[in-house]
Amino acid sequence: MSTDRFADYGRPRRVDGGLRARSARGAIGQSWWSRRFLEVLESFALGTRLTRGRSYARAGQVLRLDIAPGRVTAQVQGSRPRPYQVSIALAAFPAALWSRIEAELAGQAFFSARLLAGDLPDELEELFAAAGAPLFPGTVDELTQRCNCPDFAVPCKHLAATFYLLAEAFDADPFELLHWRGRSRAELLDQLRARRAEATGTAVTAPPVDAVSILDGGGSGVDLLPSAGAARALAGLSATPLAETTDRFWAPPVPLPDRPPRLATGPDLLLRQLGPPAPAIGGPGLLERLRRAYRAFGPADR
């Protein structure tokens, strides 16, 4: 009997109609949110193990992917006849914490407008972190990874393929990240509209419709143009009295760093980037003379 416990399993069974990663080569994940998610996973030293599932994700071996508050479940077809059952759990935020976050979001028109327009701004991660609710796990122990395959590695290639497809789900709809953390898009936006209306003492307005018809005096139907762009984004927001906004008009939506980041470089960085000049104008000898001159002049901001 073979000592290799995986000797009886060959290549994965071919799948028709599976969920296939949109990226055919190179890195997976295009949006800021998906790249940030994969960067967090790689920071847990999972990078090399994640690559085991990249071919599975691109071959369409993931049959199903479901995102629910606190848990992602998937079915991944391997070499066995029956697909493997995969789950990735990350604790959803409790209701009291979400209530505090929603109050913070509703109090800032920048976030309210962007969210109601269907966009998750990058600055949202800082706001959640400041509220004590980091969107991404801080350690690998916060993730509960399970797969019923015989591989003891965590993540196995079935879990890794699910991570990649989850990152692409964040590409398609970044609100899925908030859904995983406990709030669906509809629930969050309803709460924002209600809180904005409560703060300004106005009734909650319904979201703008694509087009409405009214009857003129002659009884003919007149189609009004649909709301679009900023008008669509701001239609669900209640007007805030000017006196309540002047004190924070110029304030950033999230705290800015004390000073901008600065890249420390050597004085001969430009020479290293350009490479040696052509022999007709001096070749490597000229490059070395220029390098000594740059070092003699020292840093540009000295």
C-alpha positions as YAML, in Angstrom:
chain: A
units: angstrom
residues:
- id: 1
  name: MET
  ca: [0.00, 0.00, 0.00]
- id: 2
  name: SER
  ca: [1.34, 3.42, -0.93]
- id: 3
  name: THR
  ca: [2.50, 5.66, 1.93]
- id: 4
  name: ASP
  ca: [1.35, 8.73, 0.01]
- id: 5
  name: ARG
  ca: [-2.13, 9.43, 1.30]
- id: 6
  name: PHE
  ca: [-2.86, 11.50, -1.85]
- id: 7
  name: ALA
  ca: [-1.61, 8.91, -4.36]
- id: 8
  name: ASP
  ca: [-5.17, 7.84, -5.22]
- id: 9
  name: TYR
  ca: [-6.16, 11.37, -6.25]
- id: 10
  name: GLY
  ca: [-5.17, 12.76, -9.62]
- id: 11
  name: ARG
  ca: [-6.04, 15.93, -11.44]
- id: 12
  name: PRO
  ca: [-9.25, 17.75, -10.48]
- id: 13
  name: ARG
  ca: [-12.39, 16.79, -12.35]
- id: 14
  name: ARG
  ca: [-13.32, 19.12, -15.15]
- id: 15
  name: VAL
  ca: [-16.20, 21.47, -14.41]
- id: 16
  name: ASP
  ca: [-18.68, 23.07, -16.79]
- id: 17
  name: GLY
  ca: [-20.29, 26.31, -15.66]
- id: 18
  name: GLY
  ca: [-18.14, 26.91, -12.59]
- id: 19
  name: LEU
  ca: [-17.20, 30.33, -11.23]
- id: 20
  name: ARG
  ca: [-14.10, 31.30, -13.16]
- id: 21
  name: ALA
  ca: [-11.72, 34.08, -12.11]
- id: 22
  name: ARG
  ca: [-11.80, 36.95, -14.59]
- id: 23
  name: SER
  ca: [-8.01, 37.33, -14.48]
- id: 24
  name: ALA
  ca: [-6.36, 34.88, -16.90]
- id: 25
  name: ARG
  ca: [-2.81, 35.61, -15.72]
- id: 26
  name: GLY
  ca: [-0.87, 37.69, -13.26]
- id: 27
  name: ALA
  ca: [-2.36, 39.07, -10.07]
- id: 28
  name: ILE
  ca: [-6.01, 38.55, -9.14]
- id: 29
  name: GLY
  ca: [-7.98, 41.53, -7.89]
- id: 30
  name: GLN
  ca: [-8.38, 44.92, -9.54]
- id: 31
  name: SER
  ca: [-10.16, 47.20, -7.07]
- id: 32
  name: TRP
  ca: [-8.56, 48.75, -4.01]
- id: 33
  name: TRP
  ca: [-10.71, 46.59, -1.72]
- id: 34
  name: SER
  ca: [-9.80, 43.25, -3.34]
- id: 35
  name: ARG
  ca: [-6.10, 44.06, -3.47]
- id: 36
  name: ARG
  ca: [-6.17, 45.17, 0.16]
- id: 37
  name: PHE
  ca: [-7.90, 41.92, 1.14]
- id: 38
  name: LEU
  ca: [-5.27, 39.77, -0.60]
- id: 39
  name: GLU
  ca: [-2.45, 41.89, 0.87]
- id: 40
  name: VAL
  ca: [-3.82, 41.19, 4.36]
- id: 41
  name: LEU
  ca: [-3.88, 37.46, 3.66]
- id: 42
  name: GLU
  ca: [-0.32, 37.56, 2.30]
- id: 43
  name: SER
  ca: [0.80, 39.41, 5.44]
- id: 44
  name: PHE
  ca: [-0.22, 36.30, 7.40]
- id: 45
  name: ALA
  ca: [2.46, 34.35, 5.45]
- id: 46
  name: LEU
  ca: [-0.28, 32.75, 3.36]
- id: 47
  name: GLY
  ca: [1.03, 34.10, 0.05]
- id: 48
  name: THR
  ca: [2.78, 30.95, -1.17]
- id: 49
  name: ARG
  ca: [-0.09, 28.74, -0.02]
- id: 50
  name: LEU
  ca: [-2.66, 30.97, -1.69]
- id: 51
  name: THR
  ca: [-1.02, 30.42, -5.08]
- id: 52
  name: ARG
  ca: [-1.95, 26.74, -4.86]
- id: 53
  name: GLY
  ca: [-5.57, 27.68, -5.51]
- id: 54
  name: ARG
  ca: [-5.01, 30.21, -8.29]
- id: 55
  name: SER
  ca: [-5.25, 27.60, -11.06]
- id: 56
  name: TYR
  ca: [-8.42, 26.22, -9.43]
- id: 57
  name: ALA
  ca: [-9.97, 29.69, -9.41]
- id: 58
  name: ARG
  ca: [-9.06, 30.30, -13.05]
- id: 59
  name: ALA
  ca: [-10.20, 26.87, -14.20]
- id: 60
  name: GLY
  ca: [-13.69, 27.37, -12.75]
- id: 61
  name: GLN
  ca: [-13.41, 24.66, -10.09]
- id: 62
  name: VAL
  ca: [-15.45, 26.73, -7.63]
- id: 63
  name: LEU
  ca: [-19.07, 25.72, -8.18]
- id: 64
  name: ARG
  ca: [-20.76, 28.06, -5.72]
- id: 65
  name: LEU
  ca: [-19.81, 31.02, -3.53]
- id: 66
  name: ASP
  ca: [-22.17, 32.50, -0.94]
- id: 67
  name: ILE
  ca: [-21.45, 35.49, 1.31]
- id: 68
  name: ALA
  ca: [-23.45, 35.91, 4.51]
- id: 69
  name: PRO
  ca: [-22.85, 37.86, 7.73]
- id: 70
  name: GLY
  ca: [-19.87, 36.24, 9.43]
- id: 71
  name: ARG
  ca: [-19.41, 33.37, 6.96]
- id: 72
  name: VAL
  ca: [-18.46, 32.62, 3.36]
- id: 73
  name: THR
  ca: [-19.34, 29.16, 2.05]
- id: 74
  name: ALA
  ca: [-18.33, 27.53, -1.22]
- id: 75
  name: GLN
  ca: [-18.32, 24.25, -3.10]
- id: 76
  name: VAL
  ca: [-15.08, 23.40, -4.87]
- id: 77
  name: GLN
  ca: [-14.67, 20.49, -7.27]
- id: 78
  name: GLY
  ca: [-11.50, 18.53, -6.71]
- id: 79
  name: SER
  ca: [-10.46, 15.07, -7.89]
- id: 80
  name: ARG
  ca: [-13.17, 13.23, -5.96]
- id: 81
  name: PRO
  ca: [-16.67, 12.79, -7.44]
- id: 82
  name: ARG
  ca: [-18.31, 14.95, -4.77]
- id: 83
  name: PRO
  ca: [-17.28, 18.63, -4.43]
- id: 84
  name: TYR
  ca: [-15.55, 19.72, -1.25]
- id: 85
  name: GLN
  ca: [-17.41, 21.93, 1.22]
- id: 86
  name: VAL
  ca: [-15.50, 25.08, 2.17]
- id: 87
  name: SER
  ca: [-16.28, 27.73, 4.78]
- id: 88
  name: ILE
  ca: [-14.39, 30.85, 5.87]
- id: 89
  name: ALA
  ca: [-15.74, 32.50, 9.02]
- id: 90
  name: LEU
  ca: [-14.97, 36.04, 10.20]
- id: 91
  name: ALA
  ca: [-16.98, 37.45, 13.09]
- id: 92
  name: ALA
  ca: [-19.66, 39.93, 12.08]
- id: 93
  name: PHE
  ca: [-19.83, 43.18, 14.03]
- id: 94
  name: PRO
  ca: [-22.53, 43.24, 16.74]
- id: 95
  name: ALA
  ca: [-25.63, 45.37, 16.26]
- id: 96
  name: ALA
  ca: [-24.53, 48.01, 18.79]
- id: 97
  name: LEU
  ca: [-21.23, 48.51, 16.97]
- id: 98
  name: TRP
  ca: [-22.96, 48.80, 13.61]
- id: 99
  name: SER
  ca: [-25.33, 51.38, 15.09]
- id: 100
  name: ARG
  ca: [-22.35, 53.50, 16.17]
- id: 101
  name: ILE
  ca: [-20.72, 53.16, 12.74]
- id: 102
  name: GLU
  ca: [-23.94, 54.12, 10.95]
- id: 103
  name: ALA
  ca: [-24.29, 57.22, 13.11]
- id: 104
  name: GLU
  ca: [-20.73, 58.21, 12.22]
- id: 105
  name: LEU
  ca: [-21.33, 57.63, 8.50]
- id: 106
  name: ALA
  ca: [-24.61, 59.52, 8.50]
- id: 107
  name: GLY
  ca: [-22.97, 62.50, 10.21]
- id: 108
  name: GLN
  ca: [-20.53, 63.02, 7.34]
- id: 109
  name: ALA
  ca: [-21.98, 64.03, 3.98]
- id: 110
  name: PHE
  ca: [-18.84, 62.83, 2.18]
- id: 111
  name: PHE
  ca: [-19.41, 59.21, 3.21]
- id: 112
  name: SER
  ca: [-23.19, 59.36, 2.91]
- id: 113
  name: ALA
  ca: [-23.08, 60.64, -0.66]
- id: 114
  name: ARG
  ca: [-20.44, 58.15, -1.79]
- id: 115
  name: LEU
  ca: [-22.18, 55.17, -0.19]
- id: 116
  name: LEU
  ca: [-25.60, 56.13, -1.53]
- id: 117
  name: ALA
  ca: [-23.99, 56.43, -4.96]
- id: 118
  name: GLY
  ca: [-22.85, 52.80, -4.67]
- id: 119
  name: ASP
  ca: [-19.20, 53.52, -3.93]
- id: 120
  name: LEU
  ca: [-16.97, 52.56, -1.00]
- id: 121
  name: PRO
  ca: [-14.28, 55.25, -0.64]
- id: 122
  name: ASP
  ca: [-10.81, 54.15, 0.44]
- id: 123
  name: GLU
  ca: [-11.04, 56.36, 3.53]
- id: 124
  name: LEU
  ca: [-13.78, 54.09, 4.87]
- id: 125
  name: GLU
  ca: [-11.20, 51.64, 6.24]
- id: 126
  name: GLU
  ca: [-9.78, 54.33, 8.53]
- id: 127
  name: LEU
  ca: [-13.22, 55.32, 9.78]
- id: 128
  name: PHE
  ca: [-14.06, 51.71, 10.68]
- id: 129
  name: ALA
  ca: [-10.69, 51.23, 12.38]
- id: 130
  name: ALA
  ca: [-11.17, 54.41, 14.42]
- id: 131
  name: ALA
  ca: [-14.58, 53.09, 15.52]
- id: 132
  name: GLY
  ca: [-12.95, 49.89, 16.81]
- id: 133
  name: ALA
  ca: [-14.28, 47.81, 13.91]
- id: 134
  name: PRO
  ca: [-11.44, 47.01, 11.48]
- id: 135
  name: LEU
  ca: [-12.87, 45.74, 8.20]
- id: 136
  name: PHE
  ca: [-10.07, 43.23, 7.63]
- id: 137
  name: PRO
  ca: [-8.83, 40.60, 10.09]
- id: 138
  name: GLY
  ca: [-5.85, 41.61, 12.19]
- id: 139
  name: THR
  ca: [-4.47, 38.08, 12.59]
- id: 140
  name: VAL
  ca: [-4.97, 34.78, 10.81]
- id: 141
  name: ASP
  ca: [-6.59, 33.43, 13.98]
- id: 142
  name: GLU
  ca: [-9.60, 35.67, 13.33]
- id: 143
  name: LEU
  ca: [-10.37, 33.54, 10.27]
- id: 144
  name: THR
  ca: [-11.87, 30.09, 10.79]
- id: 145
  name: GLN
  ca: [-11.02, 28.10, 7.66]
- id: 146
  name: ARG
  ca: [-12.60, 24.72, 7.05]
- id: 147
  name: CYS
  ca: [-12.56, 22.27, 4.13]
- id: 148
  name: ASN
  ca: [-13.55, 18.60, 4.19]
- id: 149
  name: CYS
  ca: [-10.76, 17.56, 1.79]
- id: 150
  name: PRO
  ca: [-8.01, 15.19, 3.08]
- id: 151
  name: ASP
  ca: [-5.29, 17.87, 2.88]
- id: 152
  name: PHE
  ca: [-4.09, 19.05, 6.29]
- id: 153
  name: ALA
  ca: [-2.61, 22.29, 4.92]
- id: 154
  name: VAL
  ca: [-4.46, 25.49, 5.80]
- id: 155
  name: PRO
  ca: [-5.35, 26.96, 3.47]
- id: 156
  name: CYS
  ca: [-5.62, 24.01, 1.12]
- id: 157
  name: LYS
  ca: [-6.02, 24.73, -2.59]
- id: 158
  name: HIS
  ca: [-9.81, 24.63, -2.24]
- id: 159
  name: LEU
  ca: [-9.77, 27.29, 0.46]
- id: 160
  name: ALA
  ca: [-7.22, 29.29, -1.52]
- id: 161
  name: ALA
  ca: [-9.42, 29.21, -4.64]
- id: 162
  name: THR
  ca: [-12.32, 30.46, -2.51]
- id: 163
  name: PHE
  ca: [-10.20, 33.36, -1.21]
- id: 164
  name: TYR
  ca: [-9.39, 34.41, -4.78]
- id: 165
  name: LEU
  ca: [-13.03, 34.24, -5.88]
- id: 166
  name: LEU
  ca: [-14.00, 36.21, -2.75]
- id: 167
  name: ALA
  ca: [-11.50, 38.93, -3.69]
- id: 168
  name: GLU
  ca: [-13.09, 39.13, -7.14]
- id: 169
  name: ALA
  ca: [-16.51, 39.34, -5.50]
- id: 170
  name: PHE
  ca: [-15.24, 42.49, -3.77]
- id: 171
  name: ASP
  ca: [-14.21, 43.74, -7.23]
- id: 172
  name: ALA
  ca: [-17.75, 43.28, -8.53]
- id: 173
  name: ASP
  ca: [-19.45, 44.69, -5.43]
- id: 174
  name: PRO
  ca: [-17.35, 46.10, -2.56]
- id: 175
  name: PHE
  ca: [-20.50, 46.19, -0.40]
- id: 176
  name: GLU
  ca: [-20.05, 42.41, -0.09]
- id: 177
  name: LEU
  ca: [-17.20, 43.12, 2.31]
- id: 178
  name: LEU
  ca: [-19.61, 45.03, 4.58]
- id: 179
  name: HIS
  ca: [-22.16, 42.22, 4.14]
- id: 180
  name: TRP
  ca: [-19.56, 39.72, 5.39]
- id: 181
  name: ARG
  ca: [-19.09, 42.00, 8.39]
- id: 182
  name: GLY
  ca: [-22.80, 42.06, 9.17]
- id: 183
  name: ARG
  ca: [-24.62, 44.69, 7.06]
- id: 184
  name: SER
  ca: [-26.09, 44.23, 3.60]
- id: 185
  name: ARG
  ca: [-26.11, 47.10, 1.13]
- id: 186
  name: ALA
  ca: [-29.88, 47.63, 1.49]
- id: 187
  name: GLU
  ca: [-29.78, 47.60, 5.30]
- id: 188
  name: LEU
  ca: [-26.89, 50.04, 5.47]
- id: 189
  name: LEU
  ca: [-28.32, 52.53, 2.98]
- id: 190
  name: ASP
  ca: [-31.77, 52.42, 4.63]
- id: 191
  name: GLN
  ca: [-30.14, 53.23, 7.96]
- id: 192
  name: LEU
  ca: [-28.17, 56.11, 6.46]
- id: 193
  name: ARG
  ca: [-31.28, 57.65, 4.90]
- id: 194
  name: ALA
  ca: [-33.26, 57.28, 8.13]
- id: 195
  name: ARG
  ca: [-30.51, 58.81, 10.27]
- id: 196
  name: ARG
  ca: [-30.01, 61.72, 7.90]
- id: 197
  name: ALA
  ca: [-33.74, 62.41, 7.93]
- id: 198
  name: GLU
  ca: [-33.87, 62.18, 11.73]
- id: 199
  name: ALA
  ca: [-30.96, 64.60, 12.11]
- id: 200
  name: THR
  ca: [-32.59, 67.23, 9.91]
- id: 201
  name: GLY
  ca: [-36.19, 66.64, 10.98]
- id: 202
  name: THR
  ca: [-37.38, 65.76, 7.48]
- id: 203
  name: ALA
  ca: [-39.24, 62.77, 6.14]
- id: 204
  name: VAL
  ca: [-37.30, 59.90, 4.59]
- id: 205
  name: THR
  ca: [-37.37, 60.27, 0.84]
- id: 206
  name: ALA
  ca: [-37.59, 57.27, -1.43]
- id: 207
  name: PRO
  ca: [-34.63, 56.51, -3.69]
- id: 208
  name: PRO
  ca: [-34.85, 58.21, -7.09]
- id: 209
  name: VAL
  ca: [-36.61, 56.22, -9.79]
- id: 210
  name: ASP
  ca: [-35.32, 55.87, -13.32]
- id: 211
  name: ALA
  ca: [-38.20, 57.85, -14.79]
- id: 212
  name: VAL
  ca: [-41.62, 59.07, -13.73]
- id: 213
  name: SER
  ca: [-44.70, 60.04, -15.73]
- id: 214
  name: ILE
  ca: [-47.05, 62.88, -14.97]
- id: 215
  name: LEU
  ca: [-50.24, 63.94, -16.69]
- id: 216
  name: ASP
  ca: [-50.49, 67.44, -18.03]
- id: 217
  name: GLY
  ca: [-53.70, 69.35, -18.38]
- id: 218
  name: GLY
  ca: [-54.46, 67.71, -21.73]
- id: 219
  name: GLY
  ca: [-54.11, 64.20, -20.29]
- id: 220
  name: SER
  ca: [-51.03, 63.21, -22.29]
- id: 221
  name: GLY
  ca: [-48.13, 61.39, -20.58]
- id: 222
  name: VAL
  ca: [-44.94, 63.42, -20.09]
- id: 223
  name: ASP
  ca: [-41.74, 61.53, -19.18]
- id: 224
  name: LEU
  ca: [-39.32, 63.29, -16.89]
- id: 225
  name: LEU
  ca: [-35.62, 62.63, -17.34]
- id: 226
  name: PRO
  ca: [-34.08, 60.22, -14.81]
- id: 227
  name: SER
  ca: [-31.79, 61.42, -12.06]
- id: 228
  name: ALA
  ca: [-28.15, 60.80, -12.85]
- id: 229
  name: GLY
  ca: [-24.67, 61.44, -11.52]
- id: 230
  name: ALA
  ca: [-24.46, 63.59, -8.40]
- id: 231
  name: ALA
  ca: [-28.23, 64.21, -8.49]
- id: 232
  name: ARG
  ca: [-28.87, 60.48, -8.09]
- id: 233
  name: ALA
  ca: [-26.27, 60.19, -5.32]
- id: 234
  name: LEU
  ca: [-27.60, 63.13, -3.33]
- id: 235
  name: ALA
  ca: [-31.33, 62.64, -3.93]
- id: 236
  name: GLY
  ca: [-31.74, 60.51, -0.82]
- id: 237
  name: LEU
  ca: [-29.86, 62.96, 1.42]
- id: 238
  name: SER
  ca: [-31.69, 65.50, 3.52]
- id: 239
  name: ALA
  ca: [-30.47, 69.08, 3.42]
- id: 240
  name: THR
  ca: [-28.33, 70.04, 6.41]
- id: 241
  name: PRO
  ca: [-28.70, 73.60, 7.74]
- id: 242
  name: LEU
  ca: [-25.72, 75.75, 6.78]
- id: 243
  name: ALA
  ca: [-25.08, 76.81, 10.39]
- id: 244
  name: GLU
  ca: [-24.46, 73.18, 11.34]
- id: 245
  name: THR
  ca: [-21.79, 72.62, 8.68]
- id: 246
  name: THR
  ca: [-19.65, 75.76, 8.58]
- id: 247
  name: ASP
  ca: [-17.44, 74.62, 11.45]
- id: 248
  name: ARG
  ca: [-16.39, 71.46, 9.63]
- id: 249
  name: PHE
  ca: [-16.67, 72.54, 5.98]
- id: 250
  name: TRP
  ca: [-12.92, 72.42, 5.41]
- id: 251
  name: ALA
  ca: [-12.29, 69.42, 7.68]
- id: 252
  name: PRO
  ca: [-11.19, 66.17, 6.00]
- id: 253
  name: PRO
  ca: [-13.53, 63.15, 6.31]
- id: 254
  name: VAL
  ca: [-10.78, 61.26, 8.16]
- id: 255
  name: PRO
  ca: [-7.74, 62.60, 10.09]
- id: 256
  name: LEU
  ca: [-4.77, 63.44, 7.88]
- id: 257
  name: PRO
  ca: [-1.22, 62.34, 8.81]
- id: 258
  name: ASP
  ca: [1.00, 64.88, 10.57]
- id: 259
  name: ARG
  ca: [3.23, 65.10, 7.50]
- id: 260
  name: PRO
  ca: [3.12, 63.50, 4.07]
- id: 261
  name: PRO
  ca: [5.11, 60.30, 3.60]
- id: 262
  name: ARG
  ca: [8.61, 60.77, 2.25]
- id: 263
  name: LEU
  ca: [10.66, 58.31, 0.26]
- id: 264
  name: ALA
  ca: [14.26, 58.17, 1.44]
- id: 265
  name: THR
  ca: [16.58, 57.84, -1.57]
- id: 266
  name: GLY
  ca: [20.25, 58.21, -2.34]
- id: 267
  name: PRO
  ca: [21.57, 61.24, -4.27]
- id: 268
  name: ASP
  ca: [22.42, 59.08, -7.31]
- id: 269
  name: LEU
  ca: [18.96, 57.53, -7.70]
- id: 270
  name: LEU
  ca: [18.42, 59.18, -11.09]
- id: 271
  name: LEU
  ca: [21.71, 57.81, -12.42]
- id: 272
  name: ARG
  ca: [20.83, 54.30, -11.30]
- id: 273
  name: GLN
  ca: [17.46, 54.55, -13.03]
- id: 274
  name: LEU
  ca: [18.86, 55.86, -16.33]
- id: 275
  name: GLY
  ca: [21.80, 53.47, -16.62]
- id: 276
  name: PRO
  ca: [25.19, 54.19, -18.23]
- id: 277
  name: PRO
  ca: [25.32, 56.74, -21.07]
- id: 278
  name: ALA
  ca: [26.29, 55.81, -24.60]
- id: 279
  name: PRO
  ca: [30.03, 55.43, -25.37]
- id: 280
  name: ALA
  ca: [29.86, 58.44, -27.69]
- id: 281
  name: ILE
  ca: [29.30, 60.77, -24.73]
- id: 282
  name: GLY
  ca: [31.53, 59.09, -22.17]
- id: 283
  name: GLY
  ca: [30.09, 55.67, -21.35]
- id: 284
  name: PRO
  ca: [30.66, 54.09, -17.89]
- id: 285
  name: GLY
  ca: [33.50, 56.55, -17.15]
- id: 286
  name: LEU
  ca: [31.14, 59.51, -17.40]
- id: 287
  name: LEU
  ca: [28.60, 57.68, -15.25]
- id: 288
  name: GLU
  ca: [31.14, 57.23, -12.46]
- id: 289
  name: ARG
  ca: [32.20, 60.89, -12.61]
- id: 290
  name: LEU
  ca: [28.59, 62.00, -12.42]
- id: 291
  name: ARG
  ca: [27.96, 59.67, -9.50]
- id: 292
  name: ARG
  ca: [30.85, 61.22, -7.54]
- id: 293
  name: ALA
  ca: [29.50, 64.69, -8.35]
- id: 294
  name: TYR
  ca: [26.00, 63.80, -7.16]
- id: 295
  name: ARG
  ca: [27.41, 62.46, -3.90]
- id: 296
  name: ALA
  ca: [29.51, 65.58, -3.43]
- id: 297
  name: PHE
  ca: [26.48, 67.83, -3.85]
- id: 298
  name: GLY
  ca: [24.62, 65.70, -1.31]
- id: 299
  name: PRO
  ca: [20.82, 65.48, -0.78]
- id: 300
  name: ALA
  ca: [18.78, 67.94, -2.81]
- id: 301
  name: ASP
  ca: [17.02, 69.35, 0.27]
- id: 302
  name: ARG
  ca: [20.14, 69.95, 2.30]
...
